[in-house]
Amino acid sequence: MSNNCDFQQDNAKYFKSYEDFDVHQLMLNDKSRIHSYKNAIFASKDKFKDKTVMDVGAGTGILSVFCAQAGAKTVYAIEASQLAKIAKEVVIENDFSDVIEVIESCIEDVELNSIDKVDIIVSEWMGFYLIHEGMLDSVIFARDHFLKENGLLFPSIAKLYAAPCELPSFFDFWDDICGVKMRCVGIEHRRVKSLKPEVSIVENQHLLSYGNLLMWLNLYDVTVEDLNLLSGDNTVAICKKDGKCQGICIWFVVEFPDGSELSTSPSCEPTHWKQSVIVLPNEIELCESDPLAFKLTLNRSKSNSRFYNMELTMLEADEVEHEIPCSCNMTKCVIMRTYIEEQESNAKNLSENV
């Protein structure tokens, strides 16, 4: 019983936090977020025309309005917080009272026979490092209980990426403060910061490798159980330039049925999600083409199901399997790469001589 009470208290705090209008102004001011959803919905007008749609975690109701503007016949805007009352006013203000029905409830508490099955589910469920806040659980519940067979999900694919990066504000900053060295302060600062992910904007120029795909989620078949423990394979990042690995930068990309994407990569326009960064206590000197190996694991917290414990393990690059061919400078990879190139060259010459 106590676990259920704790879960209800966690939920109450979570939904209460979304009654802060500053939070919604921040999200609505995120042009990448808003335009990605609007463009994906409007690019699929033929799929929304005269269809029944569910918006899970509707908030102010803007995605529901987009769906109505795209021609949906009925939109169920599901919102568990008190913001549902504001969403109803937004619906009235935009003259969609005959299309959009705002339901003030958790999706898990909506009676199964109280609404029709839906053709499409839209939801902006992503949190920091993709799954923080655990809202994807509710989308999965909606999918399993309310989505018609062969129905659509917006978004439908979610991907998590990581790359080693430099973090000057955590390292270089402490070398010289107006002529005073404070490296000892920097060491303690990094020790504290390394205990949990830092949400920060990482400049693209500070990435030491291209994005490495850690996890790929197909939202049509992923389960809540799958989300309890997410662990990518051992990752080998190949440095694209000389530098100092001072942290691991993490970002996500979601893909819509029309093929368009919403990306929180450092190479894209900054979003309110920024990036999640694991600060390393000590930097690692790297040269161009050096491999850096690590493993990232996300384990759902037992004390709060909306949070995750993130574990980063740095690995010995020569002890883990590399892609074939691999572009790193390790001897075994150089030999393999040379061998493949020779075989391809021989095959090409043979083909030309036939």
C-alpha positions as CSV (number, residue, x, y, z in Angstrom):
1,M,0.0,0.0,0.0
2,S,2.8,2.4,0.8
3,N,4.4,2.0,-2.6
4,N,1.0,2.9,-4.2
5,C,0.7,6.0,-1.9
6,D,4.3,7.0,-2.9
7,F,3.4,6.6,-6.6
8,Q,0.3,8.8,-6.2
9,Q,2.3,11.4,-4.3
10,D,4.9,11.4,-7.1
11,N,2.2,11.8,-9.7
12,A,0.5,14.7,-7.7
13,K,3.8,16.6,-7.6
14,Y,4.5,15.9,-11.2
15,F,1.2,17.2,-12.5
16,K,1.3,20.1,-10.1
17,S,4.6,21.2,-11.6
18,Y,2.9,21.6,-15.0
19,E,0.4,24.1,-13.6
20,D,3.2,26.7,-13.7
21,F,2.6,29.0,-16.6
22,D,6.3,29.8,-16.8
23,V,6.9,26.2,-17.7
24,H,4.5,26.3,-20.6
25,Q,5.8,29.7,-21.8
26,L,9.2,28.1,-22.0
27,M,7.9,25.1,-24.0
28,L,5.7,27.2,-26.3
29,N,8.6,29.5,-27.0
30,D,10.7,26.5,-28.1
31,K,10.3,27.0,-31.9
32,S,12.0,23.7,-32.8
33,R,9.5,21.8,-30.6
34,I,6.4,23.6,-31.8
35,H,7.3,23.8,-35.5
36,S,8.4,20.1,-35.6
37,Y,5.0,18.9,-34.4
38,K,3.0,21.4,-36.4
39,N,4.9,20.6,-39.6
40,A,4.6,16.8,-39.1
41,I,0.8,17.1,-38.4
42,F,0.1,19.4,-41.4
43,A,2.3,17.3,-43.7
44,S,0.0,14.4,-42.9
45,K,-3.4,16.2,-43.3
46,D,-4.6,13.3,-45.4
47,K,-4.1,11.0,-42.4
48,F,-5.9,13.4,-40.0
49,K,-8.8,14.3,-42.2
50,D,-12.1,13.1,-40.5
51,K,-10.1,10.9,-38.1
52,T,-10.3,10.5,-34.3
53,V,-7.2,11.7,-32.4
54,M,-6.0,11.5,-28.8
55,D,-3.5,14.1,-27.4
56,V,-1.9,12.5,-24.3
57,G,-0.7,15.1,-21.8
58,A,-2.3,17.9,-23.8
59,G,-1.1,20.8,-21.5
60,T,-2.4,24.1,-23.0
61,G,-3.9,22.1,-25.9
62,I,-1.8,23.5,-28.7
63,L,-1.2,20.1,-30.3
64,S,-4.9,19.3,-30.1
65,V,-5.7,22.5,-32.0
66,F,-3.1,21.6,-34.6
67,C,-4.9,18.3,-35.1
68,A,-8.3,20.0,-35.4
69,Q,-6.8,22.5,-37.9
70,A,-5.5,19.6,-39.9
71,G,-9.0,18.2,-40.3
72,A,-9.5,15.8,-37.4
73,K,-13.2,14.9,-36.7
74,T,-12.7,14.4,-33.0
75,V,-9.8,15.1,-30.7
76,Y,-9.6,13.9,-27.1
77,A,-7.2,16.2,-25.2
78,I,-6.2,14.2,-22.1
79,E,-4.7,16.4,-19.4
80,A,-4.4,15.3,-15.7
81,S,-3.4,18.7,-14.2
82,Q,-5.6,21.7,-13.4
83,L,-4.3,23.1,-16.7
84,A,-7.2,21.2,-18.3
85,K,-9.4,24.1,-17.4
86,I,-7.2,26.5,-19.3
87,A,-7.0,24.1,-22.3
88,K,-10.8,24.2,-22.5
89,E,-10.7,27.9,-22.8
90,V,-8.0,27.7,-25.5
91,V,-10.4,25.3,-27.4
92,I,-13.2,27.8,-27.1
93,E,-11.0,30.7,-28.1
94,N,-10.0,28.8,-31.3
95,D,-13.6,27.8,-32.1
96,F,-13.0,24.1,-31.9
97,S,-15.5,23.2,-29.1
98,D,-17.3,20.9,-31.6
99,V,-14.1,19.0,-32.3
100,I,-11.9,18.9,-29.2
101,E,-13.1,17.4,-26.0
102,V,-10.8,18.1,-23.0
103,I,-10.8,15.3,-20.5
104,E,-9.3,16.2,-17.1
105,S,-7.8,12.9,-16.1
106,C,-4.7,10.7,-16.2
107,I,-5.0,8.5,-19.3
108,E,-4.8,5.5,-17.0
109,D,-8.0,6.5,-15.3
110,V,-10.1,7.1,-18.5
111,E,-12.9,4.5,-18.7
112,L,-12.2,2.2,-21.6
113,N,-15.7,2.5,-23.0
114,S,-16.2,6.2,-22.4
115,I,-14.5,7.3,-25.6
116,D,-14.1,5.9,-29.1
117,K,-10.9,4.1,-30.2
118,V,-8.6,6.6,-32.0
119,D,-6.8,6.6,-35.3
120,I,-3.9,8.6,-34.1
121,I,-2.1,9.4,-30.8
122,V,-0.1,12.6,-30.6
123,S,2.0,13.4,-27.5
124,E,4.9,15.5,-26.5
125,W,6.2,13.2,-23.8
126,M,9.9,13.6,-24.0
127,G,11.9,14.7,-21.0
128,F,15.6,15.3,-20.4
129,Y,17.8,12.5,-21.9
130,L,14.5,11.4,-23.5
131,I,12.8,9.4,-20.8
132,H,13.1,11.5,-17.7
133,E,9.7,12.1,-16.1
134,G,8.4,8.7,-17.4
135,M,5.6,10.1,-19.5
136,L,6.2,7.5,-22.2
137,D,4.6,5.0,-19.9
138,S,1.3,6.9,-20.4
139,V,1.7,7.0,-24.1
140,I,2.2,3.2,-24.1
141,F,-0.9,2.7,-22.0
142,A,-2.9,4.9,-24.5
143,R,-1.5,2.9,-27.4
144,D,-2.4,-0.4,-25.8
145,H,-5.9,0.5,-24.8
146,F,-7.2,3.2,-27.1
147,L,-5.3,3.1,-30.5
148,K,-7.0,1.3,-33.3
149,E,-5.1,-1.5,-35.1
150,N,-2.7,0.0,-37.6
151,G,-3.2,3.4,-35.9
152,L,-0.5,6.1,-36.0
153,L,1.8,7.5,-33.3
154,F,3.2,11.1,-33.5
155,P,6.2,10.6,-32.9
156,S,6.7,7.0,-33.7
157,I,10.5,6.5,-33.3
158,A,12.8,7.7,-30.5
159,K,16.6,7.6,-30.6
160,L,19.2,8.4,-28.0
161,Y,22.7,9.6,-28.9
162,A,25.9,10.4,-27.1
163,A,29.4,11.8,-27.9
164,P,32.5,12.7,-25.8
165,C,32.8,16.4,-25.4
166,E,34.8,19.2,-23.9
167,L,33.4,21.2,-21.1
168,P,35.4,24.4,-20.7
169,S,33.2,25.8,-17.9
170,F,33.9,22.9,-15.7
171,F,37.6,22.5,-16.5
172,D,39.4,25.5,-18.1
173,F,37.5,28.1,-16.1
174,W,39.3,27.2,-12.9
175,D,42.8,27.5,-14.3
176,D,42.9,31.3,-14.0
177,I,40.4,33.5,-12.2
178,C,41.8,37.0,-12.5
179,G,45.3,35.8,-12.0
180,V,44.5,33.3,-9.3
181,K,44.7,29.5,-9.9
182,M,41.7,27.6,-8.5
183,R,42.2,24.1,-9.9
184,C,41.6,22.5,-6.5
185,V,38.1,24.2,-6.5
186,G,37.5,22.9,-10.0
187,I,38.3,19.3,-8.9
188,E,35.8,19.4,-6.1
189,H,33.2,21.1,-8.4
190,R,33.6,18.3,-11.0
191,R,33.4,15.7,-8.3
192,V,30.0,17.0,-7.2
193,K,28.7,17.6,-10.7
194,S,29.7,14.1,-11.8
195,L,27.2,12.6,-9.4
196,K,24.2,13.4,-11.6
197,P,23.6,14.6,-15.2
198,E,23.9,18.2,-15.9
199,V,21.3,19.9,-18.2
200,S,23.2,22.4,-20.3
201,I,23.8,23.6,-23.8
202,V,26.8,22.0,-25.4
203,E,28.3,23.9,-28.4
204,N,28.7,21.7,-31.5
205,Q,32.3,22.8,-31.7
206,H,32.9,21.1,-28.3
207,L,31.9,17.6,-29.5
208,L,34.9,15.3,-30.1
209,S,33.0,12.8,-32.2
210,Y,29.9,12.4,-34.3
211,G,26.8,11.2,-32.5
212,N,26.8,7.5,-31.5
213,L,23.4,5.8,-31.4
214,L,22.9,4.3,-28.0
215,M,19.2,3.3,-28.0
216,W,16.5,3.1,-30.6
217,L,12.8,2.8,-29.6
218,N,10.0,1.8,-31.9
219,L,7.0,3.3,-30.1
220,Y,4.6,0.8,-31.8
221,D,6.0,-2.1,-29.8
222,V,8.1,-0.9,-26.9
223,T,6.7,-1.9,-23.5
224,V,6.8,-0.3,-20.0
225,E,9.0,-3.3,-18.9
226,D,11.5,-2.4,-21.7
227,L,11.8,1.0,-20.2
228,N,12.7,-0.2,-16.7
229,L,16.3,-0.8,-17.8
230,L,17.7,0.7,-21.0
231,S,21.3,-0.2,-21.7
232,G,23.0,0.4,-25.0
233,D,25.8,-1.8,-26.3
234,N,29.4,-0.9,-25.6
235,T,30.0,2.3,-27.5
236,V,33.2,3.1,-29.4
237,A,33.4,6.8,-30.3
238,I,36.0,7.8,-32.9
239,C,37.5,11.2,-32.2
240,K,37.2,13.6,-35.2
241,K,39.8,16.0,-33.8
242,D,42.4,16.4,-31.1
243,G,40.9,17.4,-27.7
244,K,40.2,16.6,-24.1
245,C,37.3,14.4,-23.2
246,Q,35.8,16.2,-20.2
247,G,32.3,14.7,-20.3
248,I,29.7,12.7,-22.3
249,C,27.0,14.7,-24.1
250,I,23.6,13.0,-24.5
251,W,20.7,14.1,-26.7
252,F,17.7,12.6,-28.4
253,V,15.9,12.6,-31.7
254,V,12.3,11.7,-32.3
255,E,10.9,10.8,-35.8
256,F,7.3,11.3,-37.0
257,P,5.4,9.1,-39.5
258,D,6.1,11.5,-42.4
259,G,9.9,11.0,-41.8
260,S,10.5,14.4,-40.3
261,E,12.4,14.8,-37.0
262,L,12.7,16.8,-33.9
263,S,16.3,16.8,-32.8
264,T,18.0,18.1,-29.6
265,S,21.5,17.6,-31.1
266,P,24.1,20.3,-30.4
267,S,24.3,20.7,-34.2
268,C,20.6,21.9,-34.3
269,E,18.8,24.9,-33.0
270,P,18.8,24.8,-29.2
271,T,15.6,23.5,-27.5
272,H,14.3,23.8,-24.0
273,W,15.6,20.3,-23.4
274,K,19.2,21.5,-24.1
275,Q,21.5,18.5,-23.7
276,S,22.2,16.2,-20.8
277,V,25.9,16.0,-19.8
278,I,27.8,13.6,-17.6
279,V,30.7,15.5,-16.2
280,L,33.9,13.5,-15.8
281,P,35.9,14.0,-12.7
282,N,39.1,14.0,-14.8
283,E,39.8,14.8,-18.4
284,I,41.1,12.3,-21.0
285,E,43.6,13.5,-23.6
286,L,42.6,12.4,-27.1
287,C,43.9,12.7,-30.6
288,E,42.1,12.6,-33.9
289,S,41.0,9.0,-34.8
290,D,41.5,7.8,-31.2
291,P,38.8,5.5,-30.0
292,L,36.9,6.2,-26.7
293,A,34.8,3.3,-25.3
294,F,32.0,3.6,-22.8
295,K,28.7,2.0,-21.7
296,L,25.6,4.0,-20.6
297,T,22.8,2.4,-18.6
298,L,19.5,4.0,-17.6
299,N,17.8,2.2,-14.7
300,R,14.4,3.3,-13.5
301,S,14.5,4.6,-9.9
302,K,12.8,2.4,-7.4
303,S,11.9,5.4,-5.2
304,N,10.3,7.4,-8.0
305,S,9.3,5.7,-11.2
306,R,9.5,9.0,-13.1
307,F,13.2,9.3,-12.5
308,Y,16.2,7.2,-13.8
309,N,19.6,6.4,-12.4
310,M,22.2,6.9,-15.0
311,E,25.4,4.9,-14.9
312,L,28.4,5.6,-17.2
313,T,31.2,3.1,-17.4
314,M,34.4,4.0,-19.2
315,L,35.9,1.0,-20.9
316,E,39.3,0.1,-22.4
317,A,38.9,0.7,-26.1
318,D,41.2,-2.3,-27.1
319,E,39.0,-4.7,-25.0
320,V,35.7,-4.0,-26.7
321,E,34.4,-5.0,-30.1
322,H,34.7,-2.3,-32.8
323,E,32.6,-1.8,-36.0
324,I,33.9,-3.4,-39.2
325,P,35.4,-1.5,-40.8
326,C,36.4,0.9,-38.0
327,S,38.0,4.3,-38.7
328,C,40.0,4.5,-35.5
329,N,43.9,4.4,-35.3
330,M,44.2,1.1,-33.4
331,T,46.5,-1.4,-35.1
332,K,43.8,-4.1,-35.4
333,C,41.4,-1.7,-37.0
334,V,44.0,-0.2,-39.4
335,I,44.9,-3.8,-40.5
336,M,41.3,-4.8,-41.0
337,R,40.5,-1.5,-42.9
338,T,43.5,-2.0,-45.2
339,Y,42.6,-5.6,-45.9
340,I,39.0,-4.6,-46.8
341,E,40.2,-1.8,-49.0
342,E,42.6,-4.2,-50.8
343,Q,39.8,-6.8,-51.3
344,E,37.5,-4.1,-52.7
345,S,40.3,-2.8,-55.0
346,N,41.0,-6.4,-56.3
347,A,37.3,-7.0,-56.9
348,K,37.0,-3.8,-58.9
349,N,40.1,-4.6,-61.0
350,L,38.8,-8.1,-61.7
351,S,35.5,-6.7,-62.7
352,E,37.1,-4.2,-65.1
353,N,39.3,-6.9,-66.7
354,V,36.3,-9.2,-67.4
